[in-house]
């Protein structure tokens, strides 16, 4: 079988050539051409179903996804406004909270299934609409605040009523009223410890106060007013069902930890888990030190009381490498301890795939893997004609997973993509050293039964390199299609280059919409800080209307850090 032709395309303008003059290696694109000798596989690329906002105007898509707060877009704000309107109607229509405070209590209890259901990793709404659980978490937080507000309105209304009747002391002696005050204290504690600062800086306090407050509040609600039993039972049932489903999705496997100092990260390799996820999905893991005795006891204990951490899978399902994760180290936290554990080598295994020094030895452990969860949902990257994949820092794991999957689908004839551009913004250029073997693998020629695919990877470093760092990188062999540049990426320019390349890659003279000769749109996938996601959104919104129609629309999907 003949290999695919690999063609280097030089920069087409002096300006582009000038800009690329600071790169360390080839400025060329890598083009993988289809050949007649490619295997005759089933040619069934997925059909793209455009979002309704794509059919209107770029500004509409930009406006809907514009963030008014780090985790709140205009579209989400509209959803919450409708939700709040329904709640206000139920609570205050033809009702005065000072004369009829019981109504606010019923409204609060009616939201319990929604609050708990959306807090679960396995929830019905995610399955029905194809939206990841963490992307619905903003509704969970909002409904939780509504419950806290309604409970306080309920309590203040009765306290006001009793004060007017001058019997507040008598009422407070009744057992069911005391249970009500216990529930009030529990829900206020939940609300207080759920603020963004506590969630981000003191997560353990947030997590354990949530568990304790949840149990106390539901128990107190039943003791306060037994008619609430159906809501209490539903809340506990949803919580229990979620954990049963989590257990069904959990596997215990042998893994190996490798410290990657250049990335300030830990590489987790679980070769026995090779399939069962979609590109872009994440798993929640617990790590237990391997030992001849007691390892299973340690795994059971870790599952019962340990907290699982979510990390994006860096490999495609079906890859020979199995399941691999890259975990960014943060000082003083669990990830820092994991990095230290990886450095305490036990002679377990030689690193071969992430670019550590030859003969680097990893630490063998047991990994409790739960999932997979989330992912792009209805966004099928392979159904577009072009893809701009943008990563910031450790967000490269998401991009690597998507890229590996798309290249795999291209080789099998199950992708419409003709252009893939990867942009990675990282602080230290030496981070390239650790992932160079991976990039080289992704850029190697591969057979495909249909159209050619243009691939380019651009890496930007934002800090001044250490002395000798660039010389060391220059001495390495860089594959065609890989560029290293200083500064921050101009996503608007990269998107323009991607859309232009998509138009050039299609022959539309006698093509009809929906055919493979007609562009099926461009997808911009982003994983990184909120600012990077905002910049990608601005780039999508800035695409000229004529170009937007020419490529079949531009859509965005992002996974931003924080919540």
N, C-alpha and C positions, 0 to 999 in steps of 0.2 A: 504494500500500500504506500503510495507516494505521500509525502508530507505536504502540508499546506504551504503556499508561498508566503514568505514574510517580506513585506515591502516597507522601507523607511521613506516617509514623506517629509521633506524639508519644509521649514517655515516659508510661507508664501509672501510675506511682506517684510520690509526692512525693520519696521517697528517691532514686529513679533520677534524677529531675529535678534534685535537689540535687547529686548526684554529677557530673552532666553540666554543671553551671553553669560549670565552669572550662574547658570546651571553647571553641575559637575559632569554631566554625561550627555548622551544623545538627546536632542530636542525633537526627535522624530515621533510620529505616531506609529503604533504597531497595528498593521492591518492584517487580519486573518482572512484569507480568501477561501471561498468554497472551491472544491475540486471535484472532478468527476469520479475520482477514486475514493472519495469519502464514503463511509459505510451507508448503505441505503436504509436508514432508520425511519421510523414513523415521523412524518413531518406534520406536527399538529401544534403550532404555536397558539397560545391562548388569545381569545378575542378580548379586546379592550372595551370596557363600558365606561364612557366618559362621565365624570361627575357633572351634575347640572350646572354648577358654577363655571365649569370649563366652557360650556356652550354659550355663555353670555358675554363676558368681557374679562380681561386680566384684572381690572380694578376690583371687580366683584370678589374674585378669589382672594386678592390681597386684603380687601376690607374685612372679609369674614374671618380671615386668619390673623389679622392684626392684633397683637397682644396689648391689652390695656394694663396688664399686670403679668409677672413672670409665668404664672400658670393659668391665665385667664384671657382668652381671645374674645373678639367681638361676637363671634358665633356662639361661644359658650355663654357669654353674658346674656345673649338673647334667650337661650334655653333656660337659664336661671331666672330671668325676668318673667317668663311664662309660668314657670314652676311657682315662683313667689306669688304671682297673681292668683293662681288656683288656691294656694294655701290661704291667702288673705280673704278670698271669697268664702272659703269654708269656715274661717275663724270669725270673721267680722260682719258677714252679711246679715242684716237685721238682728244683730247681737251686740250687746255692750259688755265688754270684758269685766266691768266692775259690778254689773248686776247679774251676769251669767258667766262666771269664771270657769264653770265646769266644761264649757265648750272648748276652751283652749286646751284643757287636759286631754279631751278626746282627740283633738287634732294632733297633739304631740304623740299619743300612742298609735295613731293611724300611720305615722311615718316610720315606726320601728322596723317593719319588714323592708322598707326602702333603704333605710340607713344601714342595716346589717347586711342586706342582700348585696348592696354596692360595695361594701367593705370586703366582701369575699373575693378570693382569687377566681373561684368558679361561680359565676353568677349568670342568671338566665338572660339578663339584658345583653351581656357581652356575646352570648351564643346567638341571640336573635339578630342583633344588628352588626355583628362582626367587628365591634370596637373593643380594643383591649381593656382589661379591668382598670389599669392605672390611668387610662385616658377618661374613664368615667369617675375617677376618684373625686373630681371637683364637685360632682353632684352629691356624692357621699358626704363630703365636708359641709356642703351647703345645707343638706337636709339635716345633718347633725346639729348645725347651728339653729335651724328652725325648731327642732325638738327642744333644745335648750331654751330658746326664746319663749316658746309656747308653754313650757313647764313653769318658767318664771312668771309669765303673765297669769297663768292659772293660780300660782301660789300668791302673788301680789293681790289678785282679785279677791281671793278668800280672806286674806289678812285685812284688806280694806273693809270688806263686808263685816267681818267680826269686830273690827274696831268701831264701826258705826253702831253696831248692836251692843257694844260694850261687853262682849263675852269671849274675848280672845284668849284669856287665861284658861277658861273652861274648855275651849276647843283644843287647845294645845295639850291637854291632859289625855285626850283620847288616843288609844293605840294606833288607829288607822291614820290619824293626823301625824303622829310621830314617824310612822313609816313613810308618809308623804314627804316629810322634811328630810328624811334620810335619802329618798330618791332625788329630791331637789339638790342636796349637797353632792350626790354622786354625779348628776348630770352637769352641774356647774364645774365640778372638778374635771370632768371629761372635756368640757369646752375650754377651760383655762389651759390645760396641758396639751391642747391640740393646736395652739397658735404656731405659726410658722417657725418662730425662733426655737421653741421647745422641740418641734419635730426635727429640725435640722441640726441643732447643737446638742440636744439631750434626748436622743431617740429612745434610749432604754426607759427613761422616765415616761415619755409619751406612750411607749408600747405597753408597759406593765400597768400604768394608770388606766389605760384603755380597757385592758382585760378586767381589772378589779372593778372599775366604774361600771362596765357593762353588766357584770354579774349583780352588783349591788342595786343598780337602777332597776333592772327587770324584776328582781326579787321584791324590792320595795314597792314597785308599781302594782304587783299582784296583791301584796299585803294591804296596800293602801286602798285599792278598789278591785275586788276579785273579778268584776266583769271584764277586766282587761286581760283575762287569762288567754284568750285566743291569740292576742298580739304577743304576749310573753312566750307562749309555746312556739309560735311561728319564728320568733327571734332566735330562740335556742335551737330550733330545728334547722334553720338556715345555717347557723354557725356550725352545728354538728355535721350537717351534710357536706359543707365545704371541706371540713377536715377529713371526712371519709374519702372524698374525691381526691384530696391532696395525697392521702396515703396510697390510694390506687395508682397515682401518678409518680410514686416515689420508687427509686431504685438505689440499691447500695452496691457500689462497684469499687474496684481497686483503681487508684489513680496515682499520679506522680506529680509532685510540685517542682518547678524549676524557677529559680530566682533570675530575673532579667534586669540587672542594674541599669542598663542603658535606657530602659523604659520605666524604671522605678516601679516595676510590676512583677507579679507572680504569674507564671504560665502553669495552668492546670490541665493535665492531659488524662483523659479517661478513654483509652482505646477500645474498651469492651462495649461502649455505647456508640454505635455507628449510624443509627438512623432513628427516625421517629419525630423529627421536628422540621419546621419550615425556616427558611433563611430569615434572619432578623428576630427570631424568637429568643427568649431568655429562659434560663432555669434558675431555680433557687437552691443553693447548696449549703451543706454543713460539712465540715472537714473534721475527721477523727484520726488521730495518729494510729498507724497500724501497729499491732502487737500480736505476738503468738497467742496470748490469752486475754480474754476480756474485751476484744475489739467489738464483738457483737453487742455486748452489754453497753459499751461506750456509744455505739450507734443508736441503740434504743434510748439511752439517756439523752443523747444529743437531739434526737427527734422529738422527745417529749418536752424538754425544757430549753433546748438551744434555739436560737433565732436563725432562720434561713436568710441568706443574702442573695439578691437577684443579680445575675450577670449574663450578658448577651453571649450567645454561642458564636464562636469565631470561625466555625467550619460549616460546610454544607452537609446536609443529610446524605448519607451514603458515601461520604469521603473515607478513604482508607485510613486517615489519621484518627478517626473516631471523634468523640466530643472534646473540644478544646476551648478553654476560657483564658482570657488575659485580664487579670485583676489588678487594678491600679492601687498602689500602696499609699495609705494616708497615715501619718504619724499618730501613734497613741491609740489607734483603733484596731478592729479585728483584722483589717487588711494588712496593717503593719505587723501584727503577730504572725499572720500567714506568711508574709515575706521572710520573717526571721526563721520560721519553721522550714521554709524551702531552702534557706541557706545552711541549715543544720543537716547537711547531706548524710545519707546512710548508705551510699554506694548502690543505690537501687537501679538506676537506669541512665543510659547515655542520651543526652539531648541531641536531636538530629534535625529538627524542623524549624526552630524559631531563631536560630542564628547565634546561639551561645558558643563560647569557645569550645573547640573540639575536646572531647572527653569530659565535658561538664556533667556532673552527676546530680541527679534529682533525689527528692525525698519521697519515699513511698508512703501513701496514706490510704485511708478509706474515705470515700466521698459519698455522701447521701445526696442524691440528685432528685429534685422535685420539679416536675414540669413535663413538657415545655408550656410556656404561657406567652400570650400577647403576639407580637409580630405585626407585620403590615396589614393583616386582615384582608379586606377586599382589594387592596392595592397590589396588583400583580405586575411586578417590575418587568417581567418578560413579555408583557402584552404591549409595551411601548416601543417606539422606534429609537429613542435615545434616553440615556440615563446619566444624570450628573449626581454622583455620590460624594457627599461632603462629610468629613469627620473632623472633630476637634478633640485632640488628646486621646483619651482611652475610648472615645467613640469609634475608633478605627475597627474595633471588634465587630460592630454592627455592619460596617461597610465591607469588611473582609468576608463575612458570612454571605451578604447579598452578592458580592462580586463572584465568589466561588460558585454559588448556586447558578448565577446567570451564565457563567462560562460553561458550566456543566450542561445547562439546558441548550446553550448554543451548539455545543458539540453533538447533542442528540436531536437537533432540529426542532426544539420546543420553545424557541424564543424569536420574537420579532425584532429584537434589538439590532441596530446597525452601528451605534456609537455608544461607548461607555467611557465616561471621564470621571476619574477619582481625584478628589482634592483633599489632602490631609494637612491640617494645620497643627504643628507640634512645637513645643518650646525649644527643644534641643535637637540639632541635626543628627546627633549620634544615635537618636532613636531609630533612624533608618537602618543602622547596622543590624539591629535585632530582628527586623522584619524583612530585610533584603531577600533572604531565601524564599520567603512566602510570596513577595511581589514577583520575584523571578519565576516562580512556579505559575503564578497567574498570568504572566505575560508570555509564556512559552507557546509556540504554535500548536494548534490542535485541529483535528479534522472536523469538518461540519458538512452536512448534506445540502446546505443552502447558502444564502447570501453572506458576504464578507462582514466582518465585525471590526470596527476601529476601536482600539483600547489605548488610553493614555492615563498615566498616574502622575500627578503633580504634588510634590511635598514641599510645604512652606515651613521654615523655622523662624520663630519670632524673637529669639534671643541671640546675642553674639556668641558664636561658637568658641569653645575652649581652644587654647593653643594647640595646633596640630590636628584638631578634629577633622577639618575639611581635607587636610592632606591624607589622613587615614582613610576617609571616605573615597577620595579620588583614586586611591590605590586599589579599590575594590572594582570588580567587574559589574557594570550596571547594564541591565537588559534594555533593549530598544523600547522606547515608550515611557521610560521613567525619568522624571526631571526633579531636581532639588533646587529650590529658590529661596532667597531671603525675603523677609517681610510677611505681610498678611495677604491672603488671597483676595482677589477682586472677583466675587462670585457672579456679579453682573456680567463681567467680561467672559468668564468661563461658560456661563449659560448661553451667551451670544455665540461663542465658538461651537458649543454643542448643538444648538439649533441650526446653525449654518451647516455643520457637518451632516446633520440629519437630512436636510434638504438636498445636499449634494449626493448623499448616498442612495437616494431614491430616484427612480425614473418615473415621472408622473405624467408624461405626455399623453399616454393612452390608458392611464390608470383611473380606476374609480375608487371612491372612498370605501375603506374597509378591506381593499385588496392589499397584498404585501408590497406592491409597488408604490403605495400611497402612505405617507407618514401617519403613524398612529399616536403621535403625541410624544412629549418629553416628560419624564418624571425626575423631580429633584428630591433626593432622599438625604436627610441630614441627621446626624447624631453628634451631639456635643452640647456646649453651654447654651443658655437661652439666647444670648446675643448672636451666636452663630445661626441659630434657627430663625431669629428675626431678620438677619441679613439675607438669608436664603429666601425668606418670604418677600423681602423688598425686591430681590432680583427677579423673582417670578412675576411680581406686579409691574415691573418695569419693561417687560417684553412688549414691543410694539404690536398693535392689533393685527397688522398685516402679517407679521412673522408668526404671531400666535395662530392665526388661521392656517397659514402655510404648513406648519408642522403638525397641525391637529390638536393644538392646545398644550399648555404646560401646567402640570399639577405638582403639588408638593406633599411630601410626607416627612414628618420629623419626629425624632426621639430626643427630647432635651433633658439635660441633667436637672435634678431637683424636682420637688413636688410640693 
